[in-house]
Amino acid sequence: MSEILIEHRFTSLNDYIEAERSNKYIAAHIKKNETEIARVSALTSGVTIDRYPVSVLFQWHRTDQRTDPDNIQFGAKFVLDGLVKAGVLENDGWKHIKGIQHEFFLSAHDYVTVVFLEAK
């Protein structure tokens, strides 16, 4: 079991949709920035995946409950894209990822832990 800690509060789905509707360049900037945050975190973690497929568990930590879990988990898109760009994951398609799970916790600060589990 390997894991990566990303100290960041990823944009929720509702906030991303609002950005897209106001200006497509803002949404593109959000995707680029948040993918880069995940990429850098993955590179500094030293994690490598050598057996596929994997299951991915996202443990979302938030300081409040103002955002619904389904909006929070949208950040998984940016995280997985960043992990592919970092070379931690070969790809984020069906051949490499068997399952994705999400857990949600109240915490003193915002972050996400990405846990890689051997797929069953």
Secondary structure as UniProt FT lines:
FT   STRAND          2..6
FT   HELIX           13..22
FT   HELIX           24..45
FT   STRAND          54..62
FT   HELIX           69..72
FT   HELIX           73..75
FT   HELIX           76..86
FT   TURN            94..96
FT   STRAND          97..106
FT   STRAND          111..118
//
